[in-house]
């Protein structure tokens, strides 16, 4: 599992607690990296979770079964265009306003990926679950 834009590392901790054997957590913000590392230590997950400082785009080539990316629209647009990113079995993309989410969904569908589910947060923000294999589209609003 790769957590791009990890923030506090909470999703990395959750993934490790739920059975992920290797987790990479990345953030550009040094304070987020420091906070994430501390949370990993507090949960005794140093052998499972690696926290790195860097640009999310620099890590999209890494192989993973699941990538969660909470980032800016421009960053997510660039990631979606990379073939290695689109080969990930499961993607969860967040940090998008509704109009941006529509754009990202169109890009994903153009590449043959399937939006499995989307969540609409407070009528403004969207989170998208994507599969590299065909599935039906549902919406939970």
HELIX and SHEET records of a PDB file:
HELIX    1   1 UNK A   10  UNK A   17  1                                   8    
HELIX    2   2 UNK A   30  UNK A   42  1                                  13    
HELIX    3   3 UNK A   56  UNK A   59  5                                   4    
HELIX    4   4 UNK A   73  UNK A   80  1                                   8    
HELIX    5   5 UNK A   83  UNK A   86  1                                   4    
HELIX    6   6 UNK A   98  UNK A  110  1                                  13    
SHEET    1   A 8 UNK A  49  UNK A  53  0                                        
SHEET    2   A 8 UNK A  23  UNK A  27  1                                        
SHEET    3   A 8 UNK A   2  UNK A   4  1                                        
SHEET    4   A 8 UNK A  66  UNK A  70  1                                        
SHEET    5   A 8 UNK A  90  UNK A  97  1                                        
SHEET    6   A 8 UNK A 125  UNK A 131 -1                                        
SHEET    7   A 8 UNK A 114  UNK A 121 -1                                        
SHEET    8   A 8 UNK A 138  UNK A 140  1                                        
END                                                                             
